[in-house]
């Protein structure tokens, strides 16, 4: 018998909808479907009339086919949840340039700062309405779900009167650094999920030349306790001008946010000038506690196979005659320490644990919503007509796979004929 050599090449591929491992090879293939819908709007609940503001729109493709064509989403303010022209205010457009992979959410932000638009917004409460694919450039399976209306309203109110500081009080002040406001991109996260927070600092009546570091923590109560609280990031700057407002951004992720923070609700606490580099006139205002809580929920992992293809190579000078491409993706919200999967040949389109194993591959680390690939070489003596399967294994302490979706852990890659 002639020995056949197989070389397996794994490479990153585009994310595609997963096939069921129980798919009948003779069944009719389902037509591809595209369906882009808005699913969430993130915006401040109160805005001063005439002031610029940001709106973050979250979109999702609920079809089973990647959407590559750019589309435009129109954004309106409305007092009655309807786009009817009576009291609507068109405030801008969101252009979706990103490819929309099925069931993966994407965010786009629009800044409303045009004087022509802002002058049309009157005092009162408005709903935000998104009209996805407003130019109808995407052939969607459902054209009736393209309009999204917020369940809450934005209150546009009068501008607050600016307070004129007392001259005697200003003269008494010296170097001082405080925080006016902290906002986060949202208030609900899963462990290890990345987040962003915007921090607005206020400088006192004198310039601050010193280098200043502010540390941020998650705390179950409003009292800073570094031994029990979770460090999530820092902000630093120097040479701050007197009376200036300084806006800083902090971000956290798998290396910080959630290492010790179990599921629950937490305040965000800032420790200003944590290294005590500034000789401030008031050292008692160096802690800032958010007036809202951040909720952290439990997470999981969900490994699956995507973007698989293979071909037989008819070249006697090569030491393999099968080229295979497979990508593993983590659809869950937790990080996977190690990924291990095996390859099988089966005479039936339904996988059986008794099928012939022809090789395996493993690699370290797979973050949530990330994909990874590697390379391997497989050698065996066999010929005939077979189905090729990939199976992701649950290795106990190394991998915690979401058992509610085990069907994704086995993929029938198709039929091969080995001469």
Secondary structure, DSSP 8 states (H G I E B T S, - for coil): ---EEEEEE-----------TT--TTS--------EEEEEEE--SEEETT--EEEEEEEEE-SSS-B-S-EEEEEEEESSS--SSSS-EEEEEEEE-S-B-BT--EEEEEEE--HHHHTT--SEEEEEEEETTTT--S--S-SSS-EEE-SS-EEEE---------HHHHHH--S-EEEEEEEES-SEEETT--EEEEEEEEE-SS-B-S-EEEEEEEESSSS--TTTSEEEEEEEE--B-TT-EEEEEEEE-TTTTTSS--SEEEEEEEETTTT--S--S--TT-EEEEEEEEEEE---B-EEEEEEEEEE---TTSS-SEEEEEEEEE-SSS-EEEEEEEEEEESSSS--TTSEEEEEEEEEEE-TT-EE--EEEEEE---EEEEEEEEE---TTS--B-GGGGGGGEEEEEEEEE-
